């Protein structure tokens, strides 16, 4: 019995004194995937213009030539909502001559509005504003390339992004208005 107890004691001490060496396989590991599927909201299936600015130029002097008159007030931004379509889109702007009331014979003949790109947001990748002079000739003012322009994209114009030129002329004193038509074309820019 003493002999067995001695052997057990020597075995126990040997285990405590000698280091235990283990080896890990450095080449083991795993790569997996995680997936999610986005479904189109059935109530939100089309690219659309959700807002467009209203522009005021303030007061001009009758009989004076005006060049580069910056807008005195711009209310709102041009916003396009894209619910996830990848086709790209364009916004065209057309404007009528400035007329007084319903009388198209009383107009600011030769007046031109000029738009330069405003601040584009929230992302500028693949989305851009362009320079356009829309009176009597529609032009593309805001566009997204195919694969871009998803979500809400805005073009926010500062006063100096929208200017007015009026050649020297005498006209009837009063307020003149131009109708701005913002048209969405859901095709690649």
SEVOVO-732786 format. One line per field, with one value per residue (C-alpha): residue in three letters; residue number from 1; x, y, z. Coordinates in nm, 4 decimals. Layout:
residu = [ALA / ...] $
num = [NUM / ...] $
x = [X / ...] $
y = [Y / ...] $
z = [Z / ...] $
END
This chain:
residu = [UNK / UNK / UNK / UNK / UNK / UNK / UNK / UNK / UNK / UNK / UNK / UNK / UNK / UNK / UNK / UNK / UNK / UNK / UNK / UNK / UNK / UNK / UNK / UNK / UNK / UNK / UNK / UNK / UNK / UNK / UNK / UNK / UNK / UNK / UNK / UNK / UNK / UNK / UNK / UNK / UNK / UNK / UNK / UNK / UNK / UNK / UNK / UNK / UNK / UNK / UNK / UNK / UNK / UNK / UNK / UNK / UNK / UNK / UNK / UNK / UNK / UNK / UNK / UNK / UNK / UNK / UNK / UNK / UNK / UNK / UNK / UNK / UNK / UNK / UNK / UNK / UNK / UNK / UNK / UNK / UNK / UNK / UNK / UNK / UNK / UNK / UNK / UNK / UNK / UNK / UNK / UNK / UNK / UNK / UNK / UNK / UNK / UNK / UNK / UNK / UNK / UNK / UNK / UNK / UNK / UNK / UNK / UNK / UNK / UNK / UNK / UNK / UNK / UNK / UNK / UNK / UNK / UNK / UNK / UNK / UNK / UNK / UNK / UNK / UNK / UNK / UNK / UNK / UNK / UNK / UNK / UNK / UNK / UNK / UNK / UNK / UNK / UNK / UNK / UNK / UNK / UNK / UNK / UNK / UNK / UNK / UNK / UNK / UNK / UNK / UNK / UNK / UNK / UNK / UNK / UNK / UNK / UNK / UNK / UNK / UNK / UNK / UNK / UNK / UNK / UNK / UNK / UNK / UNK / UNK / UNK / UNK / UNK / UNK / UNK / UNK / UNK / UNK / UNK / UNK / UNK / UNK / UNK / UNK / UNK / UNK / UNK / UNK / UNK] $
num = [1 / 2 / 3 / 4 / 5 / 6 / 7 / 8 / 9 / 10 / 11 / 12 / 13 / 14 / 15 / 16 / 17 / 18 / 19 / 20 / 21 / 22 / 23 / 24 / 25 / 26 / 27 / 28 / 29 / 30 / 31 / 32 / 33 / 34 / 35 / 36 / 37 / 38 / 39 / 40 / 41 / 42 / 43 / 44 / 45 / 46 / 47 / 48 / 49 / 50 / 51 / 52 / 53 / 54 / 55 / 56 / 57 / 58 / 59 / 60 / 61 / 62 / 63 / 64 / 65 / 66 / 67 / 68 / 69 / 70 / 71 / 72 / 73 / 74 / 75 / 76 / 77 / 78 / 79 / 80 / 81 / 82 / 83 / 84 / 85 / 86 / 87 / 88 / 89 / 90 / 91 / 92 / 93 / 94 / 95 / 96 / 97 / 98 / 99 / 100 / 101 / 102 / 103 / 104 / 105 / 106 / 107 / 108 / 109 / 110 / 111 / 112 / 113 / 114 / 115 / 116 / 117 / 118 / 119 / 120 / 121 / 122 / 123 / 124 / 125 / 126 / 127 / 128 / 129 / 130 / 131 / 132 / 133 / 134 / 135 / 136 / 137 / 138 / 139 / 140 / 141 / 142 / 143 / 144 / 145 / 146 / 147 / 148 / 149 / 150 / 151 / 152 / 153 / 154 / 155 / 156 / 157 / 158 / 159 / 160 / 161 / 162 / 163 / 164 / 165 / 166 / 167 / 168 / 169 / 170 / 171 / 172 / 173 / 174 / 175 / 176 / 177 / 178 / 179 / 180 / 181 / 182 / 183 / 184 / 185 / 186 / 187 / 188 / 189] $
x = [0.0000 / 0.2830 / 0.4321 / 0.1145 / 0.0784 / 0.4388 / 0.3901 / 0.0716 / 0.2515 / 0.5418 / 0.2940 / 0.1011 / 0.4156 / 0.5437 / 0.2191 / 0.2442 / 0.6097 / 0.6260 / 0.4624 / 0.1736 / 0.2173 / -0.0859 / -0.1006 / -0.3744 / -0.4311 / -0.3637 / -0.5382 / -0.8831 / -1.1617 / -1.4834 / -1.6401 / -2.0173 / -2.2717 / -2.5653 / -2.8484 / -3.1393 / -3.3877 / -3.5360 / -3.8888 / -4.0448 / -4.2989 / -4.6245 / -4.7273 / -4.3985 / -4.3094 / -4.2318 / -3.9628 / -4.1271 / -4.0585 / -4.1680 / -4.0822 / -3.9659 / -3.8586 / -4.0530 / -3.8318 / -3.8655 / -3.6350 / -3.7588 / -3.7847 / -3.6217 / -3.6129 / -3.8299 / -3.6221 / -3.2935 / -3.0964 / -3.0573 / -2.7847 / -2.7218 / -2.9896 / -2.9710 / -3.2932 / -3.4015 / -3.5783 / -3.5908 / -3.8451 / -3.7835 / -3.5476 / -3.5830 / -3.6284 / -3.6578 / -3.7711 / -3.6539 / -3.7847 / -3.5011 / -3.5191 / -3.1808 / -3.2791 / -3.1580 / -3.3676 / -3.3646 / -3.5545 / -3.6225 / -3.7121 / -3.9148 / -4.0236 / -4.2620 / -4.1861 / -4.2525 / -4.6015 / -4.8332 / -5.1411 / -5.3148 / -5.2170 / -4.9328 / -4.8986 / -4.7644 / -4.4323 / -4.0694 / -3.9525 / -3.6071 / -3.5875 / -3.3753 / -3.3466 / -3.0295 / -2.9902 / -2.6545 / -2.6237 / -2.7028 / -2.5956 / -2.6599 / -2.7399 / -2.7299 / -2.4939 / -2.3258 / -2.2152 / -2.3743 / -2.6120 / -2.5527 / -2.7123 / -2.6561 / -2.6692 / -2.9893 / -3.1679 / -3.5240 / -3.7337 / -3.8872 / -3.6463 / -3.6631 / -3.3336 / -3.2132 / -3.1421 / -3.0898 / -3.0064 / -2.8924 / -2.6974 / -2.8280 / -2.7596 / -2.7527 / -2.9978 / -3.1838 / -3.3652 / -3.4349 / -3.1971 / -3.2038 / -3.0674 / -3.0850 / -3.0367 / -2.8736 / -2.9731 / -2.6750 / -2.7598 / -3.0671 / -3.0238 / -3.2313 / -3.1284 / -3.3694 / -3.2687 / -3.3265 / -3.6919 / -3.9861 / -4.2787 / -4.6007 / -4.5299 / -4.6493 / -4.5661 / -4.4601 / -4.4697 / -4.3076 / -4.4501 / -4.1801 / -4.2562 / -4.0393 / -4.0790 / -3.9378 / -3.8094 / -3.7414 / -3.4681 / -3.0900 / -2.9199] $
y = [0.0000 / 0.2378 / 0.1510 / 0.2479 / 0.5677 / 0.6639 / 0.6031 / 0.8128 / 1.0925 / 1.0908 / 1.0953 / 1.3885 / 1.5955 / 1.5171 / 1.6518 / 1.9731 / 2.0336 / 1.9412 / 2.1894 / 2.0745 / 2.1637 / 2.1924 / 2.2826 / 2.4849 / 2.4590 / 2.8112 / 2.7366 / 2.6737 / 2.9362 / 2.9938 / 3.2458 / 3.2701 / 3.5125 / 3.7140 / 3.8004 / 4.0396 / 4.1017 / 4.4498 / 4.4451 / 4.7377 / 4.9252 / 4.8792 / 5.2364 / 5.3881 / 5.2571 / 5.5625 / 5.8266 / 6.1653 / 6.5326 / 6.6038 / 6.9745 / 7.2577 / 7.6120 / 7.9346 / 8.2255 / 8.6005 / 8.8600 / 9.1669 / 9.5138 / 9.6261 / 9.9802 / 10.0464 / 10.1508 / 10.0205 / 9.7284 / 9.4512 / 9.1884 / 8.9102 / 9.0189 / 8.7506 / 8.6162 / 8.8005 / 8.4955 / 8.1243 / 7.9180 / 7.5441 / 7.3121 / 7.0851 / 6.7359 / 6.4073 / 6.0958 / 5.7617 / 5.4543 / 5.2293 / 5.2187 / 5.2015 / 5.3430 / 5.6975 / 6.0106 / 6.3677 / 6.6819 / 6.9273 / 7.2893 / 7.5073 / 7.8643 / 8.1011 / 8.4656 / 8.7014 / 8.8419 / 9.0677 / 8.8772 / 8.6774 / 8.9236 / 8.7628 / 9.0842 / 9.2651 / 9.0934 / 9.1582 / 9.0900 / 8.9338 / 8.8559 / 8.5494 / 8.3462 / 8.1499 / 7.8605 / 7.7214 / 7.4084 / 7.4588 / 7.2445 / 6.8785 / 6.6436 / 6.4218 / 6.2302 / 6.3729 / 6.0429 / 6.0098 / 6.3051 / 6.6508 / 6.9843 / 7.1593 / 7.5171 / 7.6023 / 7.9112 / 7.7771 / 8.0569 / 7.9200 / 7.6252 / 7.3416 / 7.2101 / 6.9408 / 7.1036 / 6.8011 / 6.4386 / 6.1033 / 5.8451 / 5.4884 / 5.3135 / 5.6421 / 5.8949 / 5.6576 / 5.8074 / 6.1793 / 6.3908 / 6.7696 / 7.0628 / 7.3635 / 7.6925 / 7.9944 / 8.3432 / 8.3698 / 8.0343 / 8.1937 / 8.5209 / 8.7389 / 8.9490 / 9.2079 / 9.4204 / 9.7949 / 9.8612 / 10.0559 / 9.8483 / 9.8734 / 9.9120 / 9.6103 / 9.2541 / 9.0076 / 8.6303 / 8.3368 / 7.9858 / 7.7289 / 7.3723 / 7.1011 / 6.7702 / 6.4361 / 6.1972 / 5.8555 / 5.7535 / 5.7410 / 6.0786] $
z = [0.0000 / 0.0818 / -0.2512 / -0.4393 / -0.2397 / -0.3183 / -0.6899 / -0.6862 / -0.5028 / -0.7511 / -1.0423 / -0.8946 / -0.8307 / -1.1796 / -1.3340 / -1.1344 / -1.2141 / -1.5815 / -1.8224 / -2.0327 / -2.3969 / -2.6263 / -2.9916 / -3.1677 / -3.5398 / -3.6729 / -4.0013 / -3.8579 / -3.8811 / -4.0644 / -4.2979 / -4.3181 / -4.4627 / -4.3363 / -4.5757 / -4.5806 / -4.8608 / -4.9138 / -5.0496 / -5.2356 / -5.0268 / -5.2241 / -5.1333 / -5.2579 / -5.6042 / -5.8183 / -5.8452 / -5.7858 / -5.7251 / -5.3679 / -5.3562 / -5.5810 / -5.4946 / -5.5330 / -5.6370 / -5.5818 / -5.7381 / -5.5541 / -5.7088 / -6.0325 / -6.1719 / -6.4755 / -6.7771 / -6.6382 / -6.7755 / -6.5156 / -6.5406 / -6.2904 / -6.0405 / -5.7685 / -5.6227 / -5.3100 / -5.1691 / -5.2491 / -5.0596 / -5.0551 / -5.2370 / -5.5360 / -5.3897 / -5.5775 / -5.3908 / -5.5309 / -5.3430 / -5.4627 / -5.8421 / -6.0167 / -6.3559 / -6.2839 / -6.3365 / -6.4708 / -6.3768 / -6.6575 / -6.5901 / -6.8253 / -6.7569 / -6.9297 / -7.0059 / -6.7157 / -6.7723 / -6.5758 / -6.4674 / -6.7386 / -7.0120 / -7.2059 / -7.4124 / -7.1069 / -7.0540 / -6.9727 / -7.3256 / -7.3447 / -6.9718 / -6.8914 / -6.5734 / -6.5101 / -6.2673 / -6.1573 / -5.9400 / -5.5755 / -5.2830 / -5.3636 / -5.0773 / -4.8929 / -5.1226 / -5.4307 / -5.5835 / -5.9269 / -5.8647 / -6.0131 / -6.0839 / -6.4155 / -6.5451 / -6.7320 / -6.8703 / -6.8889 / -7.0404 / -7.3620 / -7.3658 / -7.1116 / -6.9822 / -6.7446 / -6.4080 / -6.1775 / -6.2592 / -6.1195 / -6.3156 / -6.3352 / -6.0048 / -5.8078 / -5.6690 / -5.4354 / -5.1356 / -5.1097 / -5.3206 / -5.2932 / -5.4893 / -5.2558 / -5.4387 / -5.2747 / -5.3932 / -5.6264 / -5.7908 / -5.9523 / -6.1424 / -6.3730 / -6.6720 / -6.8136 / -7.1145 / -7.0878 / -7.1533 / -7.0331 / -6.9199 / -6.7318 / -6.3609 / -6.1629 / -6.0662 / -6.3346 / -6.2933 / -6.4711 / -6.4325 / -6.3535 / -6.4613 / -6.3037 / -6.4920 / -6.3834 / -6.6481 / -6.4951 / -6.7364 / -6.6990 / -6.6880] $
END
